[in-house]
């Protein structure tokens, strides 16, 4: 990853200094690069519809997996042969570099036209991922620079049949009720909870939910800024949840080594009653077990002091190449692609949450349940500051150590705070 980021910096510097030449695309054609294998057929059908209506050729080109796609975008940036529309699969700081290199168009004016109709039709939390606010740390002119194609958030799933076997008729609303249900499930031999916590980011998402719930957003951000220590009782309480889940027997065996793909199989094949996953799972579970009867719920809250925030925002976004002579036509196409009818078609074809609010009326009940959580979602890309990656890694690995009994929450908190203080010293 470090090599890729270094290459990006070199690439964009070369383009800025040397003024690389943009590849020519016919005036009646728009090329779109994407990485979304599950949407390729749907995209191509929409492209055919658009040509019938407008006469404009739109060619969707699929490059997968996402790592290969990212490398192609970097190489194309170096040669300045990016297509009219593409996606940037990286941190906001990298998106800022592309904007500075004049490889991403500012869409604010188009979004604001007609009293902001386009902007208002899209989930604001999804736009936030593509928006740079005034005074942003990247030095980017305030505005919107990307278009969300769909949205996503992280919630919990519950298997209705397995809960019924344990005599549970209503999914838990609080953490205490969840633990009560865990014991009921164990009594009838059902594994209570699964998630792909072999992937650190998933455990981090789950912990973040409860950090916001226990101490509130201001205190979480203050911790990232170094004003609150990880040894604070509230952070120990967050880490203590994982010790409690372990001690209560809530977690499926091997959860700390389980990748999300295998966790999804466990839930789809009814080997666990609860799961923590993202809204993309609707399509995954349908492919694995079309008859699976399940529902969606937010993680059960542990405190009434602050709302339990869930991770969410834009699932996939496209940007427009600012150097393309077909830039304006590309913007018009993206406006059409994110309109109600097209978003509804994409949602039906791929079981992903539409970015357009108006398309929610035609989605199924499971996706609708996920959609209801969007207004209470948050994401690192919209936070005032993010935690140092080494601190995040230590925190997440500490969660794994707690689950397997290697360390206590207090020991993990001390370890994380030590790394935090070291990183802050380096920055001075």
N, C-alpha and C positions, 0 to 999 in steps of 0.2 A: 504493500500500500504506500509506503514512504517513497518508493521508487516512482510509483504512478503519480503521486502528488508533486514530486520534484519535476517529473516530465511535464506535467501540466503547466507549472510555472515557467519552464523553459519555452514550451510551445507558445504560450500566450505572449511572452516577452518578444519572441521572434516575430509573431504576427503583428504586434504593435509597432515594432521598430521597422520591420522590413516591408510591411504593407503587402502581405501575401495576396495573390490574385484569387478572386472568387470563381469557382467553377460555374459555367453557363448552364442554365436550365431553360428549355423552351418557354416562351412567354405564356403558353396555354397549358403548362404542366407544373404541378407542385409535388415535390418528393418529400416523403415523411419517413424518417428512421425511427424504429421502435424495437423494443425487446420483449414485448408482451405476447408470448406464444398463445395464450388462451384467447386473445382478442384478434388474432391475425385474420381469421375468416370474417369476423364481424366487421373489422375495419375495411376489408376489401369490398364487402357488400355495400357498405356505406359510400365507399369511393365510387362504385358503379352508379349508385343513386345520385350522387352529386354531379357526376358527369352528365347523366340524363337531364338533370334540372338546369345545369349551367353551361355545359359544354367544356368544362375545365377538367383536364386529366389530373387525378390524384393517385400517386403510386406509393403505397405503403411497403416499405422494405424492412423485413424482420431480421434482426441479428441477435442471436441468443447463444449461450446464457448471458446474463446481465454483465458479467465481468468482461466477456468478449465484446459486448456492445460498448462498454465504457472505453475500452482500449481503441475501438474503431473511432469513437468520437474524438478522443485525444489526438489520434493520428490525423484525422480530418481537420481538426483545428490547426494543427501544425502546417498543413498544406493549404489551409483555408478553402476546403472543398466541402464544407458542411452543406447539407440539404436545406431546403426552405424551412422545414419543421423537424425538430429533434428534441430529445430529452437529455437532461444532465443528471446523472445518477450519482450525486455526491453531495457534500456538505454545502451549506449556504455560502461559505467563504469561497468555494470553487465556482459556484454560480456567479459570485461577484467578480471573480477573475475573468470569466467569459464575458460578462457585461462590460468590464473595463477594456477588454480587447475588441469591443464593438461586434461581438458575435451573437448578441442577444438583443432583440428589439424591445423598446419600452412600449408596453401595451396600455398604459394608463389612459391616454386620450381615447383609444378605441373602447376601452372598458367604460369610460365616463360618458360616451355619446348617448343621446336619447335619454337624458336624465339618469344615466348610469344603469340602463336596463340590463345590459350584459352582466355587469358586475353584480347587480342585485339578484340575478337569477342563480348565482353560484354560492355555495356554502362559504361564508366568510372565513371559517377556520381553514378551509382548503386554499383560499386565496392568500391567507397569511403566510403560507409556506413560500409563496412566490412574490411576496411584497417586501419592499425595503422602506422602512419608516424614516421620517426625518431624523437626522442626527445618528443614523446607523453607524456602527463601528467600521464598516467596510468602505465608507466614503462614496457610496452609490447614491445617485440622485433618487429622491423618494419616488416610488411608483410601483406598478405591478409589471412583472417581467415574465410571467409564465401563466399557463392556462391549465387548471386541473381537469383531468379527463374523468377521474372518479375520486371517491374519497374512501377512507378506511378508518376504523378505530378498533381498539382492543377491549374486549369484554369477556364475560364468562358464558359458557354454554352448559346446559344441563340436559341429560337424557331422561325424557319423561317416563319411559318404560322402566328404567332402572330405579328411578326415584319411587315409582309406584310400588315396585317390589319391596321397597324398604318402608312402605307406608307413608311416604312423603307426598302430600297433595299440592303444596304450595312451595315454590322455590324460596330459599332463605333471603331475607332482606338485610339482616345484620350478621356480623361475624360470629356472634354467639349462636345464632340460629344455624349458621353454616356448620359450626363444630357439632351442634346437636345432630344435624343430618349426617355428618361424617360418621358418628357413632352408630346411627341407625343403619347406614349402608354397610358398615363393617360387620354388624350382627348377622347380615344375610349374605356375607361373603363377596361383597361388591367393592372393588377398588374405588375410593372416593374421588380422587383428583389427579389429573394429568396435565402436563404442559411440557414444552420442549426446552426445559431449563438447562440442557446441555449447551444451548445457545445462550450466551450471557445476556444478550439484549432483551430476551423474553423475561428473564428473571428481573432484570432492571426495570422493565415496564411495570411488572407486578408490584415491585417495591415502591416505585414512584407513585402509584395509585394511593398507597397507604401513607406515604410521606406527606402528600398534599392533604389527605384526610386527617392525619394526626396533628400536623403543625401548621398547615396553611401554606399557600404559595409564597408569601413574603419571606417566611423563615427558610423555606427550601432555597430560594434564590440567595438569601443572605448567607447561607452555608456555602454556596458556590463562590460567593464573593470573599469568603474567608472570615466573615463576621460572626458565624456560629460554628461551633466545633462539632465534629461527628461523634464526639463523646457526650454530647448533649443527651439528656434523658429521652427526648422525643425520637432521636435517631436510633437509640438503643431499643426503644419500643418498636420501631419499624423493623429492625433486624430480629427482634424477639418474636415477631409473627412467624418467621420461618422456623425458629426453634419450636414454637408451639404447634405448627402444622406437622412437624416431624414427630413430636411427642404424642400428638393426638392420633397418629397413624393415618393422617389425611392423604399423604403423598404416595403415588404409585411407586413401586420398586424401581430403582434405577433412574429416577427423574433427573438427577444432575448429569447424567451421561446421555440423556435422550434428546436427539435432534427433533426439531418440530415436525418433520415429516413423519417420524415414527410415533410421536405423540398424537398427531392427527389420525393415524391409523388406529391407535388404541381407542380413541373416542368414537371414530366412525364405526369400528367393529364392536362397539359396546363393551369394551374392556375397562371402562371407567365412567363414572356417572357425571363428573364435572370436568370441564376443560377451560383453560385460559388461552385465548387465541384471537386472531384478528378477523375482520369481516370477510377477508378473502376465503376464509374457511368454508363459507357457504358453498362455493363452487367445488372445493376440494372434497368436502363430505358427500356432496351429491354424486361425484364420480366414484367415490369409494363405497358408498352405501345409499342408493337413492331412496330407500325406505326408512332411513334413520328419522326417528321422531324426537325432535329436540327443540329447546327454546333458548332465548338469549336473556341475560341478566347482567347488570353491572356487578363488579366484585362487591361482596357484602361489606358494608361500611363498619368500621370499628370504633368510630368516634362521631359525635354529633357537633363537634366544634367547628369543623370546616367541611366543605363538600369534597367528595371523593372524585377527583379528576381522572378521566381516562385518556390514554394516548390516542390521538387521532389527528387527521388533517388530510391533505392531498395524498391519494394513493399513488397516482401517476400523473405527471404533468408534462406538457410540451412547451417549448420555447420557439420563437421565430428568429431565424437568422437575419440579423439587422443588415447584413451586406448583400443579401439576395435581391436581385432586381424584381423578384416576384413577392417581395415582403408583404405588400398590401393585400395581394390576393391570398397569401397564406393566412393572414389575420382574418380575412373574411371567411375562409374555410373553417378555421378553428371556432369562430363564432357560430357557424352553422353546426359544427360537430358537437358543440356543447349546448345546443338548443334542446328544448324539452323532448321532442320526438326522437331525435337521434340518441339522446342520453337514455331514453326509455328502451330503445332497441338494443343498445349496448348492455344495459342492465339485464334485460331478458336473456340475451345471448350468453353472457359471461357470469351472471350472478355476482356482479360487483356493484357496490353502492354508487349511484350516479352523483356527479358533482353538481348537477342542476337540481335545485330544490323542487321545481315543478314536476320533475319526472318521478318523484317519490310516490305519486298517486298510483302508479302502475306496477310497483315492485311487490314481491311477495311478503308475507308476514315476518319471516326471519330477517330479511334485509331491512324491513321497516323498523324492526326492533333495534337493529344496529343503528339505523339512521337517527332514532330518537336520542341517541347518546352524543350526537355530534356537537350540540350546543354546549355540552359540559366536557368537551375534549380539550386537550392541551398537547403541546409538542415542543421539543427542544428548539426547533427552528424559529419559534415565536417567543422564546424566553429572552429576557433582557441580557442574560449571560448564561453560558454553559459551563459545566464542570470540566476540569482537566481530564483528558481521556485516561491517564494513568490512575487517577483517583477513582474514576468510574469502574475501571477494570478491577481494581483492588476491592471495591465495594461488592461488585458482582461475584467475584471469586470467593469473597468472604461469605456471601450467601450460600454458595455451594459447600463451603467448609462447615457452616453451621448445620446444614441439612444432614451431612454425613457424620456429624458429631465431632469433628476435629477441633472446632473452636466454639467459644461462647459468643453471644452477641457483643458482650463487653470487650472481648479480645479483638474481635473484628473491628469494632468502632475505634479502638486504640490504634490498630494497624493502619486503618484508612486515614485517621487524623495525622499520623506520622508522615504518611506519603503526601497528604495535602499540605502540611507545613513545609515539607521539603520542596515541593513544586512551587509554592508561593515564594520561598526564599530564592529559588533560581530565577524567578521573574523580576526580582527587585534589582 
